[in-house]
Amino acid sequence: MQQIKNIIFDLGGIFLEIDYQKTKDAFTNLGIEDFDALFTQHHANRLFEELETGKISEPEFYERFRKDGKVNFTNAEIKDAWNAMLGNFPLDRIEWLKAIKSKYNIFLFSNTNQIHYDAFMAIYKSNTGRTDFNSHFTKAYYSQYLGLRKPYAASFLAILKEQNLRAEETLFIDDTIKNIEAADALGIKTIHLVAPKTVLDLEL
């Protein structure tokens, strides 16, 4: 692509299959009647934002979830339901990623949390037999380590500053429109990539 030197990729829905409905269904089966009020692809309440920005630990999250939801679920029940959305890493997308690395400086920026991180890294190892996912990128940014999450402008600006990237030379690819709009407002080039299209359909 003309003038583009850098690409920042989202993770879920781009390289990792995600099905939010599975987590909603899992919590519904446990007795949570309106999980959408807590977390969706487009919204996270304060508890989930704190989890995704590393402000609370995994044990604190479970305790707060029980307290806020007035439920008595075990840690394992909460964890399994929360991880239910995580699918596989399609291997053709991983191979594509290896190829694109030779053309651009590539980065990852994911809104995630330590519970999901541990789970999807185990999935990656199961799918590929390797533990090198982060090595596909110049740097992989995860919100719980960065302390910032999309769609807040500060999160994008922190990455641009740390990597000395110019917005107009940087492309951001994500499946969530709020994140795309936030990046676009900063002058970052964007592609809103939604199913059934995948990175394999991109002409970069």
N, C-alpha and C positions, 0 to 999 in steps of 0.2 A: 504494500500500500504506500502511496506517495507520502513522503515526509515522516512516516511512522518509523521510529527506531525502537520503541519499547512497547511491550504489551503486558498489561496486568490482567490476569485471569481470575475469575471467581472459581470456586471449587465445586460446590453442590449444584447439580444440574448441568455442569460443564464437563467435568472429568469424573465426578462421583455421582452415581444415580441417587436421587432423593425422591421420596414419596411422603410428603407431609401428612397425607391422609392416614398412613399407617400408624403414625404416632398419635394422631387425633383419635383414631379408632382404639388404640391400645389404652389410652387414658379414659376414653368413654367406657370401655369394658371394665375398667377399675372403678368406675363410678363418678368420674369428672364429667359433668353435664355440658360445660361450655369451655372446652379447652381453647377454642379460637380466641377467647377473651384474654388468654395468657400468652399464646404464641401462635403465629402463622408465618408463612414465607415473607409477609409484608409488615409484620408487627411483632414486637416483643414487649411484654410488660416489664416493670422495673426489676423484678427478680431475675428474669431471663437476660435482661440487659447486663445486670451485674455479673451474672455467670459468664456471659460472652465477653466481658471486658476484664475478666480476671479479678474482680473485686471481692468475690466470695469463693470459697473452696468447694470442692465436691461435697464433703460432709455438711457444710453449711447450707448448701443448696437443698439437699434432701430435707434437712431440718426445717428450713424456711418454707419449702413446698408443703410439708405436712402442716405447719402452723398456719400459713396463709390459706391453704385449701381446706383446713379443718378435716384432714383425713389421717388415716393411720397406716398408710402404705409403707412397706419395708423399703430400705434403700435399693434392694435388688429389683423390686417391682417398678419403682420410679425410673431406675436406670434402664431397664429393659424396654419400658414404654417409650422413654425419651430417645433411645437408640433405634427404635423400630423403623424410623424413616430412612435409615442409612442402607443403601443398596451396594452395588458392586462398582468397580472401576473397569469399564469396557476397555479391553486390551488394545483395540484399534485406536482409541483416543490417546492412550499412553504412547503408542508408537508414533502417532501424529505429533505429539508433543515433543518427542525427541527430534523430529525433523524440523519443526518450527524454531527450535532453539538455535539452529545454525543461521537463521535469518534475522532474528531480533533478540534484544535483551528482554527476557521474559521473567515475570514475577507472578506470584500468587497472592491474592488477598481474600481471605475467607472470614466471614462472621461464623465463629464456631466457639467451642468451649472444650475444656479438658476431657470431659466425659466422651464427647463425640470424637475428639482428636484421637484418644487412645483406641476407640472402637474402629474408626476408619483406617487407622494405620495398621491395625490387625487385619482388616478386610483387604487392604492393599497387599499385605504379605501373603495372605491366603490366595488372592487372585494371581499374583505375579511370582511368588516365591522370593521376593526381594524386600528390602527395607529402605530403598533409596528414593522414595517419592519426592522428598524435598529437594533432592539434588537435581531434579529436572529444571529447577528455577534458579536464576541468579540469587533470589531470596524469596522464601515463602513467608508471607505475613499472615498470622492468625490473630484474630481480635483479642483473645484472652492474654496473649503475650504483648501485643501492641498497646493494649489498654484503651483501644478505640475501636469503634465498629461503624460499618456502613449503615445508613446513608450520610452520616455526619461528615461535613466538609473537612473537619480537622483530621479525620482518618486518612483521607486521600492526600491532604497537604503534608502530613507527616512522612508518607512514603515518598512523595515527590522530592521533599527536602532531603531526606536521608540518602536517597539514591541519586540526587542531583539531576532529576529528570525535568524536562520541559513539558508542560501540559500539552502543547500543540504537537509534540512529537510522540505522544503517548496514547495508546489505544486501550480502552477498558472494556472487557467482555464479561457480561453478567446476565443472569436470567431473571433478575428482579428489577422491575421498572423504576422503583424508588432509587435504587442505587445508580442506575443508568442516568437518571435525571440529575442526581447530585453531582456525578462526575462531569456531566455535560455542562453544568453551570460553572464549573471551574475551568472550562476550556479544554478538557480532556476529550479526545475522540472516543466514541462509544459504539458498541454493537450490542443490541438487546437480543440475545440468543435464546430462543424458546423452542421447546419440543414442538414438532418432531425434528426440527433442525438440530444438528450437532456441530461441533468444531470441524468435523469432516466435510461439512458443506461450505465452509468459509474459503474465500479466495484471498489469501494473505501473501 
